[in-house]
Amino acid sequence: MDVSELTTLTPFADTTPRGIAADLARLVNSGELEAGARLPTVRELAASLGVSPATISQAWQALAKAGLIESRGRAGSFVRRDAASGPAVRMRGMAPPDDPVRLDLSRGTPDPLLLPPLGPALSRVSARADVGSYQAEPVIPALATVLRGSWPSEAESIVVVDGALDAISRTLDQVVRFGDRVVVEHPGFPPFLDLLDLLGAEAVPVAIDEHGLVPDGLAAALRRRPSAILLQPRAQNPTGASMTPARAAALAEVIRSASDEHGLDLVVIEDDHSGLISTEGDVTLGTHLPDRVVHVRSFSKSHGPDLRIAAVGGPRDLVGRIMARRMLGPGWTSRMLQSILLDLLTDGAAIDAVAEARRAYYTRQRALGDALRARGIPVMHADGINLWMPVLSERSTLVQLAAAGVRVAGGTPFLAAAPNGTPVAGAPGGRGNGHEFVRVTVGAVREDAAAVADALAVAGQHLAAGGY
């Protein structure tokens, strides 16, 4: 397709990178630009629109991140043939195959046998789904009281939404604009990176250690003037790292200093996805930066993913904007589901079941982690249900484990930077420790941790012997 053909399809009234990308995205989504169509060169379109080649390059980059176009080097840029399938490249890459295995340690989900039974709570829920008004408060008062009483810091407003990812997505929509930078953990949770791609934002990866984001790395990243920081304070996915209060205080001081020096106006978004099954105490940067922190607490790992409930707490103005926009969509989280969660959070038997699950996950983490370290595999001590295991070859490990009837998650979708891509702030050499990894859902290892460790060690090719 040449420039004249393209400009007949759209007027390109807004010649900013965002406007050009938006016009082309509409053409792709409507089918006017067919899958496989070749786009004009950057210089050709720039000359036609009277803008710089850099402007077109930024628009092309945004479209590529959104999964709508692809570059084929000297052959040019083309509309992706699978553009209609959406931009969630990493999230799709996490989906396990359909073929059954003896032991599936890839899913990152809680052990269903450790979830509290829903029967008693269901029996106590009203048989009538009665809502007095579409404009009623989105959180039932009794649940709001319980949430506020257990919140890790003072929050001006606490509401509930449909799960942690819903909360993260809605918060990012309010604070991140096209072209903004967002600090993320490296490695981090793949859907976060997909969300940033969808928003046309740039992920700024910062290395983590056993206590979360590395302060020096965060300080370096803040010099790039991000609009938000996205982190997991406990049981970080995929590594299982949890912040200490001292680390939270250090990170808050880094943010405060950078804000004073550079005039940054950024928001910290915390995803406490493991919540009540974490063995570490409550921790949040909101203790130190209450006007900047949105804290998200999910109940999926502790009470069941299908409840689809997470609580969001933070500054009244920001939380208010999130809920005002939500009222134009789903409106509120089902009050019947809220009543079930309230029952589970206050019923003695359910509380005991969650406490037992927390102990079981701790025991499984310790058993498999100790067994792997005894076999020379340097996994760090982890919290929650996952651990991050270094291997000589990700692909080879996945294949060998599959042959043994075991499945784990490949590490590539969790990486915020390609091996030869964006430098990672705070990591030696800008690339972390240079090894490949897999994520193992330890929470699914109910028994015989030694045998599982043997299988993992063999597939990982005995890292200690490989010079680690």
N, C-alpha and C positions, 0 to 999 in steps of 0.2 A: 504494500500500500504506500502511495506517495503522499506528500503533504497535502496536496489539493484535495485528494479523496478524503483524508481525515478531517480537514477543516470544513468540508461540506456537511459532515455529520454533527459537528458541534461548533458553536461560535467562539469558544475559549474566551468568554467575557472576563473571567478572572484569571490573569496570567501569573499568579503566584504559584509556587510549587503545589500548594494545597489545592488551589482551584483547578490547575491542569490535571492533577491526579484524580480529583473528584469527577471531572468531565469524562476522562477516559474510563474510570471505573463504572460510570453509568452506562457508557457504550458497551463495555464488556458484559455487564450484568443484564442489559436488555437484549443482548445478542446481536446488536448492530455491528460490533467488532467480533467477528467469529473466532472460535478457537483455532489457533495455529496461524492467525493473521500476522504478517510481519509489519512492525511499526516503522515509521520514518526514523532516520538517524537523529541523534541528539542535535547535531549541528543544523540539519535541515529544518527541524521543527523550531529550533531556537531562532533561526534567521527569519522564518515565516511569521513567527509571533512577535519578533522584535524584543526578545529577552536573551539573557546570557545562557550559554550552554549549561552552566552550573544549575540554573533554575530547572531546566528540563531533566538534568541528571537527578536532582532531588526528587522530582515527581516520579521518575522511573524507579528510583530506589524505594519510594513509598509503595508503589504498585507491586514491585517485586516482593517486598516484605509482606504485603497483604495477600500474596499468592495468586495475583491476577496476571502478571507477565513474567517472562523469564529471559535472561540474556544467554545467547549462544555464541559469545565471543565476537569474532569478526563477522559472523553471519548476521548479527543484529539482534534485536529484541522482538519477542513474539508473545502473542496472547497465549497463556497456558491452556493446554487442552483439558486440564482438570480444574480450571479456575472456578467452575461452579461448585466444586466440592468444598470450598471455603479455605480460609487461611490457617486453620489450626494444624499446621504441619507437625509440630512436636507432639501435640496431644494425640493426633492420629498415630504417630509413631510409637506411642506408648501402648496402644491397644494390643493385647496378646492374641496370638493365633487361636483358631477354634479347636485345633487338635488337642486332645486330652493328654495330660502328663501325670505322673505319679505324685509329684509334689510341686505345686505352683507357688513360687515365692516372688512373683513379679507384680502383683496387683496393687500393693500399697493400701490394702483395705483391712479393716479389723477382722479378727477371728469371730465369726458369727456365734460360736459357742460361748464367747465371753461377753456378749451384749446382754443387757438386762431384758428379761421377758416383757413383752408389751401387753400381754393378756390382762393383767390386773389394771394397768392404766387405761386400757381400752374399755374395760368394764365400768370404769368410773366416769367416762366422758359422757356428756349429755347426748341423748338420742336425737336431739334437734339441733340442726346447724343454723342457729338463729343469730343474725347480725342486725342490730337495731338501725344502723345507718352506714352508708358507704363512706361517710366522713368520720366515723368513730375512730378513736385512738388505735393505731396499728398494732400496739402491743397490749395484751390483756394486763390489767394493773397488777395482779398477783405475780405474774411472771416478771414484770418489770421490777418489782420489789426484790424478788429473789436474785435476779441478774445484778442489780445494783449492789446488793449486799455481798456478792462474791466477786465484784469487778476488781482488777488488780490496781486500779488507781482511780482518782476522782475523775468522772466524766460528766460533762454538762448534759449530754443526751445519750440514751441507750435505746436502740430499737432492734427488731429482728427482721431478717431477710431469708431468702431461700438458699442457704448454704454459704460456705466461706467464699467460693469462687464468685457467686453472685455478689457478695459484699465487696470483694476486691474489684470486680468489674465496674460496679456502680460508683465506687469511690474514684477509681482511675478516670472514669468518664467526667467527673466533676473537676479534677485537678490537673489533668494532662491534656495538652493540646498537640496538634500535629507538629512534629519537629522537636518537641520537648525531649529532654533526657531524663531517664529514670534510673536510679541506682538499684541494682539487683544483686542477689547473692550468686556466687559462682563456686560450685554448682548450685542450681536453684530449681524451682518447680516449673516444669515445661509450660503449663497453661499460662503462667504469668508472662512468659516471653511471647507466646502467641497473642495474648491480649495487647501487649505493647506493639507488636507488628501491626495488628489490626488498627490501632490508634495512630499509626505512623510515627511512633515515638522510638527513640534510640535507647537501647539498654546499655547501661554503663556497669560492667561487671566488677564486683569487688570480691576478693578471696575471703573465705571463711576458715576458721580453725575450730577447735572443739567447743569454743564459746561463742561462735557466730561471727559476724562481720569483724574484720580486722580493723582497728581504729586508724592505723596509718593509711591503709588502703582507702577507707572511707574519706579521710582528709584529702587524699589525692583526687578522689572522684568528685568531691564537692567543688573542686576548682573548675570543674566543667559546668557548673551552675545548673544542676538538675532541678526539676520541679517537684520531684517526689523520691522517696526511698521506700523500697518494698522489701520487707524482711519477715522471717519466721522466728519469733523469739524462743520457741521451745520445740524440741523434737523435729528439727529442721529436715525437710524433705528435699534431698535424699539422704543426708549424712547423719541425721539424728543428733546434731549439735544443739545445745541449749545454752542460752545466755545466762550468765550470773548477774546478780545485782551490780557488782563492780563493773562488769563489761557494759551493762546498760548505762551506767553513770558515765563511763568513759566515752561511749558513743554519743550520748547527749551533749557532753562537753565539746566534742568535736563539731557537732552540728551547731551548737550555740556560738562557738568561736568563728566558724565559717560564715554563719549568718551575720555576725557583727562586722566581720572583715569585708565580706563581699555583698552584703545586703540581700542575702538569699531569702526567698519566701517559699519555703518548701513544706510538704506534708509527709510525715512518716506513716506508712500503712503497715500494720503488724497483723500477720496471719497466725493466730494461735490455734491451728487446726486440730492439734491433738488434745488440747485442753485438759480435761479431767483424767486422761490416762497417762499424762506426763508425770514422771517421778520427780521432776524438778519443781521448785516453788514458782508461784506466780511472778512474772517479771515483765516489765514494760517500760519503754522510754517515756510513756505518759506520766510517770512519776516525776520526771524532770522537765518535760516539755508538754504540759497538758494542752496548750493551745495549738500544737502542731501534730498531735498523734491521733490517728484513727486505729483503734484496736478491735480486731475481729476475733471472736471466739466461736469455734464450731463445735457441735455436739455429735458430728457424724462418727468419729472414731470411738467415742465413749458410749453413745446411745443408739447408733444406727444410721448409716448413710441415707437410708430412705426417708428419714424424718425431714431432711432438707431444711434444717434450721441452723442459722448462725446469728449471733448477736453482734451488733456494731455499736461501739461507743466512742465518743469524741466531742469536739467542739460543736456547740449547738447550731451554729450557722451552717457548717459543712454537713453535718448529719441531717439537718433540716432540708438542705438542697437535695441530698440523696433521696430522702423520702418523698419530697415534693415531686421529683421526676418519677419515682416509682409509682406514685398514685395515678399517673397517666398510663401505667402498664398493668402489672398484676395487682397493684393497689396495696395489698397486705398479705402477709403469710397466714394461711388458714388458721383461724382461731381454734379449730378442733385440734390441729397439730400442736399449737401452742399449749393447749390444755394437757395434751399427752406429755409434752416435754416438762411442763410444770409438775405434773404428777411424778415423773421419773426423777426430777431434781429434789423432790421433797419426801418421797416414800422411802422408808428405812430399808426395805428389801432391795430396792433399786440402787440406793446409795451403796449398800454393801456389795452388790454385784459389780458396780463400777470400781470400787476399791479392790475387789478381788482381781478384776481384769488388769488393773494397774500393777498389782503385784506379779501377776502371771507374765505380763509383757516384760517387766523388769527382769524376772528370772530367765525368760527366754533370751533376752538381749545379752545378759551376762553369760549364759551357758554357751551360746554360739560365738559370741565375741571372744571369750576366753579360749574356746576350742580353736578358733581361727588364728589367734595370736600364738597359741602353742604350736601351730603348724607353720609359723613364720610369716603369716599374712598380717601386715601392720594396719589392722582396722582400728579406728579410734573408738573409745568408749562412747556409746550412743544412748539416746533417750527415745522413747516412743517405739514404733513398730518397724523401722527401717534401719539398715546400715549400709555404708558406702564402701565397697570392697575393691581395692586396686588389683588389676590383673595385667598380665603381659599383653593380651590381645582380647579386646571386647568380643569381636566376632567369633574367634576361636572358642572362647569360654562359653558363649551362648550355644554354639553348636555341640560342644562336648557335653554340656549339662543336659541339653535336650536329648542327646543319645542315651544319657543315664536316667531319663525320665524326670528331670528337674528343670524348672523354668525360673529365670530371674529377669530383671529388666535391664536392658542395655543402658549404658551411661550416657551415650551421645545426646539424647533429647534433653538431658538435664544441664547441658553446658551452655552458659550464657555467651560464650565466645568460641568460635571455631579454633581448632588446634593452631592454625596459623593466622588467626584473625585478630580481633580487638584485644589489646593487652589487658590483663586482669590486674586491677589495682590491688597492691598488697601481697601479690604472689611472687615468689622467687622467679626471676626471669620473665615476669609478666604472663606466665602460662600455668600457674599452679605447680604441682610437682612433676608434671610431664608424663604421668602414667595414664593408662586407660582404666575404666572403672565399670562396675555393674552395681545395681541397687538390689539388695536382698531384703525382702519383707520378712524380718525375723519373727514378727508376730504370728506367722503361720506355722512356725516350727514347734509343734506341740510336744514332740518327743524325739529322742535319739539325736541330740544336737551333734554328738561326735561323728556320727555317720554322715550327717549333712555337711559338716565341716570337712570331712574327708573328700566328699564329692566336689565341694567348692574349691578345695586346695588343689586337687588333681586338675580340674578344669582351668584353674587360674595359673597352672604351670609352676607351682611352688615358688612363690615370689621371693622368699628368702634366698633360695639358690640362684635367683636371677639377679641378685646384686642390690636389693632394696635395703 
